[in-house]
């Protein structure tokens, strides 16, 4: 191939965006600084496309941006009124499916669900709440699991399996009863081999997996999404080099 | 516990300790206690070298596996709309009352659990139940009493009277498939001896390539509903790189109202297996699987006998029909109550011993299927047709049916008609004709292809069963004028919510919200807002769901609102919902006090308008 050739591009909302070999739409968009709303996508993991918040229109057909490979010349619509309306409903669905009380949640300001909701200008939940009964697991001395906030993105499942090599988390149930479980006959986190240094501890986009006693070390107001909206932080979620994987935030 | 472990070890050994057989192992392990106690899950996880949470996660996915004590007798009443029309809920209530049970909860003594389950494929002889997985059709009050007595007496299900479990084929019209009297091995031998005009192709490949050509030229399309061209699928699999190729028969006939595969597997198993073997020859597969829905457990032993007979006759195993190098065998896996496993990639996941969640596509199973190897997944009926094409040729097959839909289609007819059962027609038959043949009178509507298909009214009975008009996987449910189509939509909407795998947000939450909406209307509390909500959810599910289940989950509601609107309007509290309290009007005084009357001083118009 001619090394002088222009990098291959696709069209994102009419703008030419370069992409690399093997990238999906969301990976290419984020790497170029273009934000596509998303929740279950994480730059260090293989996309699996369950939240559907990143749904875009590719050549007129809707598809999840995180799992759709880019091709040269592909036309992708991202910021359209219709797509954002649908994203609003998807995020509202995640809110009413669990029990989310932002004012009393220690993840507030660092929570991706909350940040995406603000960014999509969601003003209310609109839909009727399901109010599921999801007991918390406080068995572990250093870690709290609050399943009420789980959005079933499977990031902890993937991190524990692929990076920590532990399989602390998995999903059970089906449909609306699908839920996160831990790898212990007692069904208590204390009886798993999780460690506070695990990757699974840091990937939760919401407030399910929490370290005890550090929740308010950073005051509300000084947190990630307090400073800038999530849409202004596209590059933070751009694909990272595998070597950068274990450089999570040190606490 | 030691005894239990010995039992578990035997099960694991029978499945060679393969983690891909996890679902099969869990099914059999459940036989020991009637459920899967935590210690059993832990033991199996250790023995199979799997994370415990993964084993629990798989067990938690399937309706027929229980992680809570479920009872020595698990009695599940099939809950398709046709079962309801035949009074299944009344019989369930009678059963519960007789045994002092609460529906869905095991009895305190650990004896019985009674509940409903999705359509068990006995619609022509319903209402039906499953007792510990064994199907009992034609339930009546007398049969409920009989079962109650057997349970009270503690009789093991294996010792219950055989006539309870007798299932009819009810074939009322035969065409090329059901009328075939194929001699076992004839289609395979025909495939092996096919030749191409091009003599430069090595003789050893002539048969496979010529058969592939015949399948392609026949225009055979998949009978599972999607209608993909079978020849293209086989060709893509044959040409796909991979160290092993697989042939999978999709016998997970879960679409409510469909039961033709049950009949094919019961009375034409050779034809099915013949088609699979021909396919194996074409794509170069050595291993095949039949994924048989758990509801058809009664077919497992007979099918295994047919497999054994074919092995003995040299039609399975090594050197099939004396052809050196043609090695192929078939294993049967049972499902465990999950409609979504009828989707081919979910079926493959289940076959690998995982939760039946549809995969991201591409890649497709033809290149990355079972164990990431090239795999053909075809419907039972498709394999039957392929066998006949191998035998009689493509021109013969194309001559049957319509120009765009070659061959025949087997319909599973149920509901309000004199002769429910199996009807095979050449493609192109009108709905009217089928209704006449099955003895349907004063028909109001027909549900074609099950809940994921389409509900048509009498104005459309001139339409034809064909890919170009009314494509169908086979279900044909008849509703006469006495039925309320709202009840049909209610039943189907709950079906989809129960069967959603829960992987993607729109389907997981959306199907539940749809249930809430239709239940609200059912309670007489609905309004126009709720109808609008259905349209809104429908757009979202169609645009963003992960698989066909989510894409079609709104169809029953949409179809019935479109064609049978009065049944909804009768139920709505008010047609154009107007709350009694006028919020904007209440601000009038504030506007007057501030001297404002601009847009900002009024409450916004909702986007519903």
HADDOCK unambig.tbl for C-alpha pairs under 7 A between the chains (distance, minus, plus):
assign (segid A and resid 50 and name CA) (segid B and resid 503 and name CA) 5.76 0.50 0.50
assign (segid A and resid 50 and name CA) (segid B and resid 504 and name CA) 4.36 0.50 0.50
assign (segid A and resid 50 and name CA) (segid B and resid 505 and name CA) 6.56 0.50 0.50
assign (segid A and resid 51 and name CA) (segid B and resid 504 and name CA) 5.56 0.50 0.50
assign (segid A and resid 51 and name CA) (segid B and resid 505 and name CA) 5.21 0.50 0.50
assign (segid A and resid 52 and name CA) (segid B and resid 504 and name CA) 6.71 0.50 0.50
assign (segid A and resid 52 and name CA) (segid B and resid 505 and name CA) 6.67 0.50 0.50
assign (segid A and resid 52 and name CA) (segid B and resid 544 and name CA) 6.28 0.50 0.50
assign (segid A and resid 55 and name CA) (segid B and resid 544 and name CA) 6.48 0.50 0.50
assign (segid A and resid 62 and name CA) (segid B and resid 543 and name CA) 5.70 0.50 0.50
assign (segid A and resid 62 and name CA) (segid B and resid 544 and name CA) 6.66 0.50 0.50
assign (segid A and resid 63 and name CA) (segid B and resid 544 and name CA) 6.60 0.50 0.50
assign (segid A and resid 86 and name CA) (segid B and resid 540 and name CA) 6.16 0.50 0.50
assign (segid A and resid 90 and name CA) (segid B and resid 505 and name CA) 6.65 0.50 0.50
assign (segid A and resid 90 and name CA) (segid B and resid 506 and name CA) 6.37 0.50 0.50
assign (segid A and resid 93 and name CA) (segid B and resid 509 and name CA) 6.21 0.50 0.50
assign (segid A and resid 97 and name CA) (segid B and resid 509 and name CA) 6.85 0.50 0.50
assign (segid A and resid 167 and name CA) (segid B and resid 51 and name CA) 6.35 0.50 0.50
assign (segid A and resid 169 and name CA) (segid B and resid 53 and name CA) 6.76 0.50 0.50
assign (segid A and resid 170 and name CA) (segid B and resid 53 and name CA) 5.58 0.50 0.50
assign (segid A and resid 170 and name CA) (segid B and resid 54 and name CA) 6.06 0.50 0.50
assign (segid A and resid 170 and name CA) (segid B and resid 57 and name CA) 6.45 0.50 0.50
assign (segid A and resid 171 and name CA) (segid B and resid 57 and name CA) 5.38 0.50 0.50
assign (segid A and resid 172 and name CA) (segid B and resid 56 and name CA) 6.67 0.50 0.50
assign (segid A and resid 172 and name CA) (segid B and resid 57 and name CA) 3.89 0.50 0.50
assign (segid A and resid 172 and name CA) (segid B and resid 58 and name CA) 6.75 0.50 0.50
assign (segid A and resid 172 and name CA) (segid B and resid 60 and name CA) 5.00 0.50 0.50
assign (segid A and resid 172 and name CA) (segid B and resid 61 and name CA) 6.14 0.50 0.50
assign (segid A and resid 173 and name CA) (segid B and resid 57 and name CA) 6.81 0.50 0.50
assign (segid A and resid 173 and name CA) (segid B and resid 60 and name CA) 4.53 0.50 0.50
assign (segid A and resid 173 and name CA) (segid B and resid 61 and name CA) 4.86 0.50 0.50
assign (segid A and resid 174 and name CA) (segid B and resid 61 and name CA) 5.18 0.50 0.50
assign (segid A and resid 174 and name CA) (segid B and resid 500 and name CA) 6.96 0.50 0.50
assign (segid A and resid 174 and name CA) (segid B and resid 501 and name CA) 5.13 0.50 0.50
assign (segid A and resid 174 and name CA) (segid B and resid 502 and name CA) 5.43 0.50 0.50
assign (segid A and resid 175 and name CA) (segid B and resid 497 and name CA) 6.84 0.50 0.50
assign (segid A and resid 175 and name CA) (segid B and resid 498 and name CA) 6.67 0.50 0.50
assign (segid A and resid 175 and name CA) (segid B and resid 499 and name CA) 6.73 0.50 0.50
assign (segid A and resid 175 and name CA) (segid B and resid 500 and name CA) 4.71 0.50 0.50
assign (segid A and resid 175 and name CA) (segid B and resid 501 and name CA) 4.71 0.50 0.50
assign (segid A and resid 175 and name CA) (segid B and resid 502 and name CA) 3.65 0.50 0.50
assign (segid A and resid 175 and name CA) (segid B and resid 508 and name CA) 5.12 0.50 0.50
assign (segid A and resid 176 and name CA) (segid B and resid 502 and name CA) 6.07 0.50 0.50
assign (segid A and resid 176 and name CA) (segid B and resid 508 and name CA) 5.39 0.50 0.50
assign (segid A and resid 176 and name CA) (segid B and resid 509 and name CA) 6.28 0.50 0.50
assign (segid A and resid 178 and name CA) (segid B and resid 502 and name CA) 6.14 0.50 0.50
assign (segid A and resid 181 and name CA) (segid B and resid 53 and name CA) 6.76 0.50 0.50
assign (segid A and resid 182 and name CA) (segid B and resid 53 and name CA) 6.09 0.50 0.50
assign (segid A and resid 183 and name CA) (segid B and resid 52 and name CA) 5.68 0.50 0.50
assign (segid A and resid 183 and name CA) (segid B and resid 53 and name CA) 4.48 0.50 0.50
assign (segid A and resid 184 and name CA) (segid B and resid 52 and name CA) 6.90 0.50 0.50
assign (segid A and resid 185 and name CA) (segid B and resid 38 and name CA) 5.98 0.50 0.50
assign (segid A and resid 185 and name CA) (segid B and resid 42 and name CA) 6.59 0.50 0.50
